[in-house]
Amino acid sequence: MNVMTASPENEPEEGTATDPTPEERPMSRFAQRFRIPLGIVVALIGAALAVVFAIRPLDSDTGSRGLITQGAGVALWLCVAAVGVTWALDTSRKVTNLCALGGIVCYGVFWVSGL
């Protein structure tokens, strides 16, 4: 049985010219160039959807289950708006990621409470 393995001298180095840096990727360049307008649009969409979730009627889901579902929906879209704001303001990546993680947690609560 012939096993083919690459020898260390034939393996490419990590971070060589074949791996484009984030600045060389077209979408990354676009996102960096239009950081503020994109962040504002995401923040406005998130805020608008948070208002929609806040004022929509609870329909048949009354009581604690309906309130949890509605509250998680509002919190989810507020987290999306926070991601847009923190990204537009070029804050620390850690802060933006924490806002995104909060949105994921809110989505999980929203999904579980809607079952």
Residue pairs with C-beta under 8 A, 6 or more apart in sequence:
12 18
22 28
23 29
23 32
31 38
35 87
35 88
35 90
36 88
38 84
38 87
38 88
39 84
39 85
39 86
39 87
39 88
39 89
40 84
40 88
41 84
42 80
42 81
42 83
42 84
42 87
42 88
43 81
43 82
43 84
43 85
43 88
44 81
44 84
45 80
45 81
45 84
46 77
46 78
46 79
46 80
46 81
46 82
46 83
46 84
47 77
47 78
47 81
49 77
49 80
50 74
50 77
50 78
50 81
53 70
53 73
53 74
53 76
53 77
54 70
54 74
56 70
58 66
58 67
58 70
59 66
61 69
61 70
65 113
68 109
68 113
69 110
69 113
69 114
72 106
72 107
72 109
72 110
72 113
73 106
73 110
75 102
75 106
76 103
76 106
76 107
76 110
79 99
79 100
79 102
79 103
79 106
80 103
82 99
82 102
83 96
83 99
83 100
83 103
86 95
86 96
86 99
87 96
